[in-house]
Amino acid sequence: MNQEQLTKEIKEIWMEILESEEELGTEESFFEVGGNSMLATMMVENINDRYGCGLELNDIYEYNTIVQLAEFVASHTQGAAE
């Protein structure tokens, strides 16, 4: 999966979890667009179920934009689909 597709999918996950109908910027912080620790927990579970990347809740505080999170997922799933 290419980075652009992964970024799009992560954005869709965010929009679903945040119940957002507004367009989210890929550089916006999860917590600045309405995210909280409960929603972050849901997102971690969703992303791990989908990509099996070993994402942990504390990673969301470091990788808190769509782009950063997509890069994390890509770097922790390389070769997993091969």
DSSP file (Angstrom, degrees, kcal/mol; ACC not computed):
  #  RESIDUE AA STRUCTURE BP1 BP2  ACC     N-H-->O    O-->H-N    N-H-->O    O-->H-N    TCO  KAPPA ALPHA  PHI   PSI    X-CA   Y-CA   Z-CA
    1    1 A M              0   0    0      0, 0.0     2,-0.1     0, 0.0    80,-0.0   0.000 360.0 360.0 360.0 134.8    0.0    0.0    0.0
    2    2 A N     >  -     0   0    0      1,-0.1     4,-2.4     4,-0.0     5,-0.2  -0.383 360.0-109.7 -82.7 164.8    1.4    3.4   -0.9
    3    3 A Q  H  > S+     0   0    0      1,-0.2     4,-2.6     2,-0.2     5,-0.2   0.853 116.1  55.0 -62.3 -37.7    1.7    6.3    1.6
    4    4 A E  H  > S+     0   0    0      2,-0.2     4,-2.0     1,-0.2    -1,-0.2   0.924 110.6  44.9 -63.8 -44.4   -1.1    8.3   -0.1
    5    5 A Q  H  > S+     0   0    0      2,-0.2     4,-2.4     1,-0.2    -2,-0.2   0.909 113.5  50.4 -65.7 -42.2   -3.6    5.4    0.2
    6    6 A L  H  X S+     0   0    0     -4,-2.4     4,-2.6     1,-0.2     5,-0.2   0.916 109.4  50.9 -62.6 -43.5   -2.6    4.8    3.8
    7    7 A T  H  X S+     0   0    0     -4,-2.6     4,-2.3     1,-0.2    -1,-0.2   0.909 110.1  50.5 -59.8 -42.8   -3.0    8.4    4.7
    8    8 A K  H  X S+     0   0    0     -4,-2.0     4,-2.0     1,-0.2    -2,-0.2   0.912 111.4  47.8 -61.9 -43.3   -6.4    8.4    3.2
    9    9 A E  H  X S+     0   0    0     -4,-2.4     4,-2.0     2,-0.2    -2,-0.2   0.898 111.0  49.9 -66.7 -40.7   -7.4    5.3    5.1
   10   10 A I  H  X S+     0   0    0     -4,-2.6     4,-2.5     1,-0.2    -1,-0.2   0.907 109.7  52.6 -63.2 -40.8   -6.1    6.7    8.4
   11   11 A K  H  X S+     0   0    0     -4,-2.3     4,-2.6    -5,-0.2    -2,-0.2   0.904 107.7  51.0 -60.8 -41.9   -8.1    9.9    7.7
   12   12 A E  H  X S+     0   0    0     -4,-2.0     4,-2.1     2,-0.2    -1,-0.2   0.888 108.9  51.4 -63.4 -39.1  -11.2    7.9    7.2
   13   13 A I  H  X S+     0   0    0     -4,-2.0     4,-2.7     2,-0.2     5,-0.2   0.933 110.7  48.7 -62.1 -46.2  -10.6    6.1   10.6
   14   14 A W  H  X S+     0   0    0     -4,-2.5     4,-3.1     1,-0.2     5,-0.2   0.937 110.5  50.4 -58.3 -47.7  -10.2    9.5   12.3
   15   15 A M  H  X>S+     0   0    0     -4,-2.6     5,-2.2     1,-0.2     4,-0.5   0.881 112.3  47.6 -62.3 -38.0  -13.4   10.8   10.7
   16   16 A E  H ><5S+     0   0    0     -4,-2.1     3,-0.6     3,-0.2    -1,-0.2   0.943 115.6  43.4 -66.4 -48.0  -15.4    7.8   11.8
   17   17 A I  H 3<5S+     0   0    0     -4,-2.7    -2,-0.2     1,-0.2    -1,-0.2   0.889 118.7  43.4 -67.0 -39.6  -14.1    7.8   15.4
   18   18 A L  H 3<5S-     0   0    0     -4,-3.1    -1,-0.2    -5,-0.2    -2,-0.2   0.517 103.6-132.0 -82.1  -4.7  -14.5   11.6   15.7
   19   19 A E  T <<5 +     0   0    0     -3,-0.6     2,-0.4    -4,-0.5    -3,-0.2   0.912  49.0 166.3  51.0  45.8  -17.9   11.4   14.1
   20   20 A S      < +     0   0    0     -5,-2.2    -1,-0.2    -6,-0.2     4,-0.1  -0.778  35.1 178.2 -98.6 131.9  -16.7   14.3   11.9
   21   21 A E        +     0   0    0     -2,-0.4     2,-0.2    -3,-0.1    -1,-0.1   0.497  64.0  90.1-101.0 -10.4  -18.5   15.4    8.8
   22   22 A E  S    S-     0   0    0      1,-0.1     2,-0.2    -7,-0.1    -2,-0.1  -0.579  91.7 -99.0 -85.4 149.8  -16.0   18.2    8.3
   23   23 A E        -     0   0    0     -2,-0.2     2,-0.4     1,-0.0    -1,-0.1  -0.487  37.9-143.7 -67.3 131.4  -12.8   17.7    6.3
   24   24 A L        -     0   0    0     -2,-0.2     2,-0.2    -4,-0.1    -9,-0.1  -0.819  10.8-125.8 -99.6 137.7   -9.8   17.1    8.5
   25   25 A G    >   -     0   0    0     -2,-0.4     3,-1.3     1,-0.1    41,-0.4  -0.583  14.7-131.6 -77.7 143.5   -6.4   18.4    7.6
   26   26 A T  T 3  S+     0   0    0      1,-0.3    41,-2.2    -2,-0.2    42,-0.3   0.612 106.6  50.3 -73.2 -10.5   -3.7   15.8    7.6
   27   27 A E  T 3  S+     0   0    0     38,-0.2    -1,-0.3    39,-0.2     2,-0.2   0.335  85.4 110.9-106.9   4.9   -1.4   18.0    9.7
   28   28 A E  S <  S-     0   0    0     -3,-1.3    38,-0.5     1,-0.1     2,-0.2  -0.575  74.3-110.7 -81.6 142.9   -4.0   18.7   12.5
   29   29 A S    >>  -     0   0    0     -2,-0.2     4,-1.1    36,-0.1     3,-0.6  -0.506  16.9-131.1 -71.8 137.0   -3.5   17.2   15.9
   30   30 A F  T 34>S+     0   0    0     34,-3.0     5,-2.4     1,-0.2     3,-0.4   0.874 110.0  49.1 -52.0 -40.6   -5.9   14.5   16.9
   31   31 A F  T >45S+     0   0    0      1,-0.2     3,-0.7     3,-0.2    -1,-0.2   0.740 106.1  55.6 -77.4 -23.4   -6.5   16.2   20.2
   32   32 A E  T <45S+     0   0    0     -3,-0.6    -1,-0.2     1,-0.2    -2,-0.2   0.664 105.5  52.6 -81.4 -17.0   -7.1   19.6   18.6
   33   33 A V  T 3<5S-     0   0    0     -4,-1.1    -1,-0.2    -3,-0.4    -2,-0.2   0.188 136.5 -75.4-104.6  16.5   -9.9   18.3   16.4
   34   34 A G  T < 5S+     0   0    0     -3,-0.7    -3,-0.2     1,-0.3    -2,-0.1   0.432  84.1 141.5 112.1   0.2  -11.8   16.8   19.2
   35   35 A G      < +     0   0    0     -5,-2.4    -1,-0.3    -6,-0.2     2,-0.3  -0.392  21.3 175.4 -73.8 152.4   -9.9   13.7   20.1
   36   36 A N     >  -     0   0    0     -2,-0.1     4,-2.7     1,-0.0     5,-0.2  -0.843  48.7 -85.0-143.2-179.0   -9.5   12.5   23.7
   37   37 A S  H  > S+     0   0    0     -2,-0.3     4,-2.0     1,-0.2     5,-0.1   0.854 125.5  51.8 -64.5 -34.8   -8.0    9.5   25.5
   38   38 A M  H  > S+     0   0    0      2,-0.2     4,-1.7     1,-0.2    -1,-0.2   0.934 113.8  43.2 -65.5 -45.3  -11.2    7.4   25.1
   39   39 A L  H  > S+     0   0    0      1,-0.2     4,-2.3     2,-0.2    -2,-0.2   0.859 110.8  56.2 -68.1 -34.9  -11.4    8.1   21.4
   40   40 A A  H  X S+     0   0    0     -4,-2.7     4,-2.6     2,-0.2    -1,-0.2   0.891 104.8  52.9 -63.0 -39.0   -7.6    7.5   21.1
   41   41 A T  H  X S+     0   0    0     -4,-2.0     4,-2.1     1,-0.2    -1,-0.2   0.915 109.7  48.3 -61.7 -43.3   -8.1    4.0   22.6
   42   42 A M  H  X S+     0   0    0     -4,-1.7     4,-2.4     1,-0.2    -2,-0.2   0.902 111.6  50.2 -62.7 -40.9  -10.7    3.2   20.1
   43   43 A M  H  X S+     0   0    0     -4,-2.3     4,-2.9     2,-0.2     5,-0.3   0.913 108.1  52.1 -65.5 -42.8   -8.5    4.5   17.3
   44   44 A V  H  X S+     0   0    0     -4,-2.6     4,-2.6     1,-0.2     5,-0.2   0.928 111.9  46.6 -58.8 -46.2   -5.5    2.4   18.5
   45   45 A E  H  X S+     0   0    0     -4,-2.1     4,-2.5     2,-0.2    -1,-0.2   0.921 113.4  49.0 -62.3 -44.3   -7.7   -0.8   18.5
   46   46 A N  H  X S+     0   0    0     -4,-2.4     4,-1.9     2,-0.2    -2,-0.2   0.930 113.8  44.9 -61.5 -47.9   -9.1    0.0   15.1
   47   47 A I  H  X>S+     0   0    0     -4,-2.9     4,-3.1     1,-0.2     5,-0.5   0.905 114.0  48.9 -66.7 -41.8   -5.7    0.6   13.5
   48   48 A N  H  X5S+     0   0    0     -4,-2.6     4,-1.9    -5,-0.3    -1,-0.2   0.895 111.0  50.5 -65.6 -39.1   -4.2   -2.4   15.1
   49   49 A D  H  <5S+     0   0    0     -4,-2.5    -1,-0.2    -5,-0.2    -2,-0.2   0.891 118.5  39.3 -62.3 -38.6   -7.1   -4.6   13.9
   50   50 A R  H  <5S+     0   0    0     -4,-1.9    -2,-0.2    -5,-0.2    -1,-0.2   0.878 135.0  15.2 -80.8 -39.7   -6.7   -3.3   10.4
   51   51 A Y  H  <5S-     0   0    0     -4,-3.1    -3,-0.2    -5,-0.2    -2,-0.2   0.594  81.2-138.2-116.6 -14.7   -2.9   -3.1   10.1
   52   52 A G     << +     0   0    0     -4,-1.9    -4,-0.2    -5,-0.5    -3,-0.1   0.911  51.9 144.6  56.4  45.5   -1.4   -5.2   12.9
   53   53 A C        -     0   0    0     -6,-0.2    -1,-0.1     2,-0.0    -5,-0.1   0.432  64.1-115.8-100.1  -0.3    1.2   -2.5   13.5
   54   54 A G        +     0   0    0      1,-0.2     2,-0.1    -6,-0.1    -6,-0.0   0.771  48.5 174.9  73.2  24.9    1.6   -2.7   17.3
   55   55 A L        -     0   0    0    -11,-0.2     2,-0.3   -10,-0.0    -1,-0.2  -0.420  11.7-160.3 -64.6 137.1    0.4    0.8   17.8
   56   56 A E    >>  -     0   0    0     -2,-0.1     3,-1.4     1,-0.1     4,-0.7  -0.840  29.7-109.5-118.8 158.6    0.1    1.7   21.5
   57   57 A L  H >> S+     0   0    0     -2,-0.3     3,-1.4     1,-0.3     4,-0.5   0.884 117.3  56.2 -54.6 -43.1   -2.0    4.4   23.2
   58   58 A N  H >> S+     0   0    0      1,-0.3     4,-0.8     2,-0.2     3,-0.7   0.750  95.9  67.2 -65.0 -21.0    1.1    6.5   24.1
   59   59 A D  H <> S+     0   0    0     -3,-1.4     4,-3.4     1,-0.2     3,-0.5   0.811  89.2  65.6 -65.6 -28.8    2.1    6.5   20.4
   60   60 A I  H << S+     0   0    0     -3,-1.4    -1,-0.2    -4,-0.7   -30,-0.2   0.812  96.8  54.9 -64.9 -28.8   -0.9    8.7   19.7
   61   61 A Y  H << S+     0   0    0     -3,-0.7     3,-0.3    -4,-0.5    -1,-0.2   0.811 116.7  36.3 -74.0 -28.7    0.6   11.5   21.8
   62   62 A E  H  < S+     0   0    0     -4,-0.8     2,-0.8    -3,-0.5    -2,-0.2   0.862 125.7  38.1 -87.8 -41.4    3.8   11.4   19.7
   63   63 A Y  S  < S+     0   0    0     -4,-3.4    -1,-0.2     1,-0.1    -2,-0.1  -0.677  74.9 147.7-109.1  74.1    2.3   10.6   16.3
   64   64 A N        +     0   0    0     -2,-0.8   -34,-3.0    -3,-0.3     2,-0.3   0.296  45.3  73.6-103.4  10.8   -0.8   12.8   16.6
   65   65 A T  S  > S-     0   0    0    -36,-0.2     4,-2.6     1,-0.1     5,-0.2  -0.821  86.0-114.9-113.7 162.6   -1.4   13.9   13.1
   66   66 A I  H  > S+     0   0    0    -38,-0.5     4,-2.5   -41,-0.4     5,-0.2   0.924 116.9  48.8 -59.8 -45.3   -2.8   11.8   10.2
   67   67 A V  H  > S+     0   0    0    -41,-2.2     4,-2.2     2,-0.2    -1,-0.2   0.931 112.7  46.8 -62.3 -47.0    0.5   12.1    8.3
   68   68 A Q  H  > S+     0   0    0    -42,-0.3     4,-2.1     1,-0.2    -1,-0.2   0.902 113.9  48.2 -62.6 -40.8    2.6   11.1   11.3
   69   69 A L  H  X S+     0   0    0     -4,-2.6     4,-2.7     2,-0.2    -1,-0.2   0.893 109.6  51.8 -68.7 -39.4    0.4    8.2   12.2
   70   70 A A  H  X S+     0   0    0     -4,-2.5     4,-2.6    -5,-0.2    -1,-0.2   0.893 109.9  50.3 -62.5 -39.5    0.4    7.0    8.6
   71   71 A E  H  X S+     0   0    0     -4,-2.2     4,-2.3     2,-0.2    -2,-0.2   0.900 110.4  50.0 -65.1 -40.6    4.2    7.1    8.6
   72   72 A F  H  X S+     0   0    0     -4,-2.1     4,-1.4     2,-0.2    -2,-0.2   0.952 112.2  46.9 -60.6 -50.1    4.2    5.1   11.9
   73   73 A V  H  X S+     0   0    0     -4,-2.7     4,-0.6     1,-0.2     3,-0.4   0.926 112.7  49.7 -59.5 -46.0    1.9    2.5   10.5
   74   74 A A  H >X S+     0   0    0     -4,-2.6     3,-0.8     1,-0.2     4,-0.6   0.904 111.7  47.9 -60.2 -42.2    3.9    2.2    7.3
   75   75 A S  H 3< S+     0   0    0     -4,-2.3    -1,-0.2     1,-0.2    -2,-0.2   0.707 114.7  46.2 -74.9 -18.4    7.2    1.8    9.1
   76   76 A H  H 3< S+     0   0    0     -4,-1.4    -1,-0.2    -3,-0.4    -2,-0.2   0.352 115.7  43.8-104.9   5.3    5.7   -0.9   11.5
   77   77 A T  H XX S+     0   0    0     -3,-0.8     3,-2.4    -4,-0.6     4,-0.6   0.335  74.4 135.8-126.3   3.8    4.0   -3.0    8.8
   78   78 A Q  T 3< S+     0   0    0     -4,-0.6    -3,-0.0     1,-0.3    -4,-0.0  -0.314  82.1   9.1 -57.5 129.8    6.7   -3.1    6.1
   79   79 A G  T >4 S+     0   0    0      1,-0.1     3,-0.6    -2,-0.0    -1,-0.3   0.265  98.4 108.0  85.0 -13.3    6.9   -6.6    4.8
   80   80 A A  T <4 S+     0   0    0     -3,-2.4    -2,-0.2     1,-0.2    -1,-0.1   0.848  83.4  42.5 -66.6 -32.7    3.8   -7.7    6.7
   81   81 A A  T 3<        0   0    0     -4,-0.6    -1,-0.2     1,-0.2    -3,-0.1   0.506 360.0 360.0 -91.2  -4.0    1.7   -7.9    3.5
   82   82 A E    <         0   0    0     -3,-0.6    -1,-0.2     0, 0.0    -2,-0.2   0.466 360.0 360.0 -85.2 360.0    4.5   -9.6    1.5
